[in-house]
Structures are given as structure tokens and as C-alpha cells.
Amino acid sequence: MIAIVDYGLGNLFSVAKAFEMLGAEARITGSPDEIRRADRVVLPGVGAFGDGMDHLRANGLDAALHDAVIRDQKPFLGICLGLQLLADVGEEYGEHRGLGWIPGRVRKLNVESVGLKVPHIGWNDVAVSRENPLFRGLKANADFYFVHSYMLDCAEPINVVATASYGEAVTAAILRGNIFATQFHPEKSQDNGLKLLENFIAWTPSATVC
């Protein structure tokens, strides 16, 4: 069973629908126990970093995620805000402590000086910088759908497996052990997004890093 974490933020039903289209059993849940029992865990999210962390902590979901993903090493997928919350710190509306699974900081896109708008909304090509099973079967520079104003600056570049260009190099996907996350929205990215989710369903992480 795939647990889609419900913490009050995010387009949970479109994520669940995408997994349903692939024939996977996915359940939207805010239950810490269900998250711990799940075979795989998905953390979607749309909204502010501080609000996201507050919601996770208030409902004991941060501890459940730690148990499932860090202790038990279950395959994990973060989407959009669900990627950003993995960082040490987020800078949105002040500094906020994140889950701390991926060393780095989440900061605002620095693109307005070159005439680009924030948020970054729409389709963008994604360049895979390190071969990995999550992008298997996708064409080089496949496009995905983005909606975000902030991005993760990884302190350890090896964790970045894909980037997009939007006035600067944007972290599009990260991979560390059993932790995979995308800044873009696979559930809104049509065939390319469904292929990536299909790869996540079949993924068996090969190494424990955390």
C-alpha cells in the first residue's frame, strides 16, 4: 500500500488518481500508524514551508515519516513542497526548520532581475544529471509541470539527479538512498509524470544512506 500523507496541504486527490490509473493501491491518510505500516510513502504539498512543517509536527506526522522512511528505509516520494520540507532550513516568511533529511536550504528563486516571473509556472524541460531508475524509459530532457516560488539549494550536489533551467539552474529532482523527490508535479505532467510514478511503484532502492 502507498500512503499519500494528508497534512492539510496539497492536491492529494490528483496524486491518488494518478496512482489509481497505474493500478496501484494508494490511500490518502493522516494516520501516523497507517504511514508506518505502508509499503511506500508519498508526501505531496503546495503552500508555505513553515505551514507545512507546523502541520506535520502538530499531527505527529514528522515522527511517523521518520520511522517509515529513515528507520525502516521504505521508498519515499516527495512532490513540490514535499521535496522542500526535506531540507535543513526553509527561508519562506522567515527561517523554519525542516525535516533535515537532505542537507541544504530552501530559498526564493532569484530570477526577477533577468525579467522572469515568480512563481515559476508551467512546463519545463528536465535534464537528468545522474543515471537513476526513477527516470528510466523517459526521453532526454522530458518536460514536466512546475508551480513554485522557492527551490532547494543542496549542500551536497550528489543528491541532485535532475535540474531545470529557469533563469538559473533549478533543482528538479533529488535522490538519496530510499528518498526521491521532485520539485515538479508528476501527477500534472501527463505521460511523462505517469511513467515516473510507474517507476516509483517498481523501485527497489539499492543502498541505505540516511
N, C-alpha and C positions, 0 to 999 in steps of 0.2 A: 504493500500500500504506500502511495505517495501522499505525504501530509503537506498540504498547502497552508502555511501559517497565517491565521487570521488574527491580526493585531490592530484592526481598525483602520488600516491604510492600504490602499492598493486595489487594483482591478482583479479581484480574486476569481470572479466567475469566468472571465475570459481566459485566465490561465487554466482553470479547471476544464473549461470547454475544449481547449487545445489538447490537453492530455486525453480527454474523452474521445476526441477524434482519432487519436492514435491507439485507442483500445486499452489504455492504462487505467488502473483503479486509482483515482485521486480523490482525496477528501479534504474539503476546507474545514479547518479546525483551529480553535483557540484553546484546546485542552493540552496542558503540558504532558499529561500521561500519554495521549494519543501521539504526540510528537515523538516522545521517547520510544514508543512501540513501532513507529513507522519504519518501512524499509528504506525510504528516501525522503528527503525534506526539501521543500521549496519555500523560499522567503521572497515573495514579491514586495512591491511597495511603490507608492507615489506620495510625495509630500516632503516635509522638512525633516532633517536629520535628528534634531533634538526631540521632536514629537515622536518620531519612530522609536527611539531608544526609550523614551518615557513610557510608551505603550507596552513595549516588550518587558520592561522591568516591573511595571505595575501588575502585570498578569503572570509573572513568574516564567515568561516565555524565554527570557535570556538564559536562565538556568537550564530549561528543557532543551534548548538549542545546543548549549554547551555539552550536555550529556549525550545527545544523539550524534552530534557532528564531531566534536573534539574527543570525547571519551570513547564513544562506540564507533567512530570513523565511518558513519553512514554517508552515502553520496548526497551532496548538498548542491542546490542551485539557488543563487541569489539573483534577483531581477531588479534592475534600476536602483531604487533606494535600498533594496535588499543586497546589492553589491556595496553601496556606500557605507552601510552600517557595519560592515566587516572591518573597517579601518580603525586605527587607534583613536583618531580625533576627527570631528566634523566642524567646519567653520561657519556653518549656516546659522545666522542670527546668534552669534557668539560661539564660544567653543564648547563642544559637547563630547563626552567620552563615548566611544563606540564599543563594539564587541571585542576589538583588538585581535582578530584572527589574521588579518593581513596588515603588516606594518605599513603605515602611511597616513596621509591626511586627505580629507575631502575639502576642496576649495572651489570657489566660483570660477567658471570658465572665464579666461582672460582673452576675450575676442572682440569686445566692443571697440577697442582702439583701431582695429582693422576693418571696421564697418559691418561686422556681423552682429546679429541679434542674439540676445539671451532671453529666454531659453533656446537651446538648440532643438528644433522640432523638425522631424521629417526623416526621409530615407537617406542613408549614407553608406558608402562602401566600407567594408571592414577588411583590414589586412591582417591575416594571421601571421604572427611573428615567430611562433614556435609550434611545430607539429604536435597535434594532440587529438585524442579520439572524439572530442566534442564537436569538432568542425569537419569530421570525416564525411566525405561524399558531397561536400559543398564546393562550389566553384571558387577559384581565387577571386578575392575582392567582392564576394557576395554582399548584397545590400540588406540592411536591417533597419528597423524603425526606432528612432530615438526621440525621447522627450525628457530633457534635463537642463538644469542651470548650473549644476555642480559636477565635479569629476574627482576621481580618486588619483592622487599622486602617490604611486607606490614607492616606498623606501627601498624595496628590493625588486629591481626591474625584471628579474627572472620570473616573478609572479604574473607578469603581463603576457598574455598569449595572443592578444589581438588589439589593434588600435584603429581609430577612425581619424580623419582629418577634418577639423572644423576651426580654421584659423590657428590651430595648434594641434599637436598630437594628443588625442583623447583616448584614455584607457577605455577600451570597448569590452574587453573580457579578461578575467584573471583566472588562474588555475594554480592551486597549491594542495598537493595531496588529494584528498577527497572533497575539496572545496572548489567549486566552479561558480562563477558569477558573471553576469553580463550587464553592461550599462544600458544596452538597447533592450527592447521588448520582443522576445521571441514570439509571444502569443499574438503580437500585432504584425509580425513580419512574414505572413503568408507561407509559401512553400519553404523558404529558407529557414524560417523560425520553426516550422514543424519538423524539419529534418534535424535541427539542433536538439529539439526536445526529444525526438526519437533516439538520438544518440545518447542523451542523458539517461533515458529509460534503460538502455542497454549497457551503460557504462559501468565497468568494474574498476575502480581506482587501483593503481598498481603499487602505490607507495604511501606510507603514512609519514606525514611531515610535521603535523602540529603536535 
